[in-house]
């Protein structure tokens, strides 16, 4: 497990926000937030970061904590891919989605509590 992730700016385009709003509009509406706030909240409050399913992606994860050992752990995920643009590294949003933590636990853990 590595303790650091590559430092880069995060580029958020309208296209990705529209995709997230279209695909998860009902969930966002229940939360009372828009797609940009959802993405920012997950990135800024992530409990852990895991490698994505491709070599250039990272999963920023905010997970719930179970009340007991039988409780399913739900999480919110933003998947970022790192790209080189204009000779500079940037993260781009690939997608954002709710998930069950068990499905993500197979992905390699990069770091825990990255903002602490």
Secondary structure as a PSIPRED ss2 file (coil, helix, strand):
# PSIPRED VFORMAT (PSIPRED V4.0)

   1 X C   1.000  0.000  0.000
   2 X C   1.000  0.000  0.000
   3 X C   1.000  0.000  0.000
   4 X C   1.000  0.000  0.000
   5 X C   1.000  0.000  0.000
   6 X C   1.000  0.000  0.000
   7 X C   1.000  0.000  0.000
   8 X C   1.000  0.000  0.000
   9 X E   0.000  0.000  1.000
  10 X E   0.000  0.000  1.000
  11 X E   0.000  0.000  1.000
  12 X C   1.000  0.000  0.000
  13 X C   1.000  0.000  0.000
  14 X H   0.000  1.000  0.000
  15 X H   0.000  1.000  0.000
  16 X H   0.000  1.000  0.000
  17 X H   0.000  1.000  0.000
  18 X H   0.000  1.000  0.000
  19 X H   0.000  1.000  0.000
  20 X H   0.000  1.000  0.000
  21 X H   0.000  1.000  0.000
  22 X H   0.000  1.000  0.000
  23 X H   0.000  1.000  0.000
  24 X H   0.000  1.000  0.000
  25 X H   0.000  1.000  0.000
  26 X H   0.000  1.000  0.000
  27 X H   0.000  1.000  0.000
  28 X H   0.000  1.000  0.000
  29 X H   0.000  1.000  0.000
  30 X H   0.000  1.000  0.000
  31 X H   0.000  1.000  0.000
  32 X C   1.000  0.000  0.000
  33 X C   1.000  0.000  0.000
  34 X C   1.000  0.000  0.000
  35 X H   0.000  1.000  0.000
  36 X H   0.000  1.000  0.000
  37 X H   0.000  1.000  0.000
  38 X H   0.000  1.000  0.000
  39 X H   0.000  1.000  0.000
  40 X H   0.000  1.000  0.000
  41 X H   0.000  1.000  0.000
  42 X H   0.000  1.000  0.000
  43 X H   0.000  1.000  0.000
  44 X H   0.000  1.000  0.000
  45 X H   0.000  1.000  0.000
  46 X C   1.000  0.000  0.000
  47 X C   1.000  0.000  0.000
  48 X E   0.000  0.000  1.000
  49 X E   0.000  0.000  1.000
  50 X E   0.000  0.000  1.000
  51 X E   0.000  0.000  1.000
  52 X C   1.000  0.000  0.000
  53 X C   1.000  0.000  0.000
  54 X C   1.000  0.000  0.000
  55 X C   1.000  0.000  0.000
  56 X C   1.000  0.000  0.000
  57 X E   0.000  0.000  1.000
  58 X E   0.000  0.000  1.000
  59 X E   0.000  0.000  1.000
  60 X E   0.000  0.000  1.000
  61 X E   0.000  0.000  1.000
  62 X E   0.000  0.000  1.000
  63 X E   0.000  0.000  1.000
  64 X C   1.000  0.000  0.000
  65 X C   1.000  0.000  0.000
  66 X C   1.000  0.000  0.000
  67 X C   1.000  0.000  0.000
  68 X C   1.000  0.000  0.000
  69 X C   1.000  0.000  0.000
  70 X C   1.000  0.000  0.000
  71 X C   1.000  0.000  0.000
  72 X C   1.000  0.000  0.000
  73 X C   1.000  0.000  0.000
  74 X E   0.000  0.000  1.000
  75 X E   0.000  0.000  1.000
  76 X E   0.000  0.000  1.000
  77 X E   0.000  0.000  1.000
  78 X E   0.000  0.000  1.000
  79 X E   0.000  0.000  1.000
  80 X E   0.000  0.000  1.000
  81 X E   0.000  0.000  1.000
  82 X E   0.000  0.000  1.000
  83 X E   0.000  0.000  1.000
  84 X E   0.000  0.000  1.000
  85 X E   0.000  0.000  1.000
  86 X C   1.000  0.000  0.000
  87 X C   1.000  0.000  0.000
  88 X E   0.000  0.000  1.000
  89 X E   0.000  0.000  1.000
  90 X E   0.000  0.000  1.000
  91 X E   0.000  0.000  1.000
  92 X E   0.000  0.000  1.000
  93 X E   0.000  0.000  1.000
  94 X E   0.000  0.000  1.000
  95 X E   0.000  0.000  1.000
  96 X E   0.000  0.000  1.000
  97 X E   0.000  0.000  1.000
  98 X E   0.000  0.000  1.000
  99 X E   0.000  0.000  1.000
 100 X E   0.000  0.000  1.000
 101 X H   0.000  1.000  0.000
 102 X H   0.000  1.000  0.000
 103 X H   0.000  1.000  0.000
 104 X H   0.000  1.000  0.000
 105 X C   1.000  0.000  0.000
 106 X C   1.000  0.000  0.000
 107 X C   1.000  0.000  0.000
 108 X C   1.000  0.000  0.000
 109 X E   0.000  0.000  1.000
 110 X E   0.000  0.000  1.000
 111 X E   0.000  0.000  1.000
 112 X E   0.000  0.000  1.000
 113 X C   1.000  0.000  0.000
 114 X C   1.000  0.000  0.000
 115 X C   1.000  0.000  0.000
 116 X C   1.000  0.000  0.000
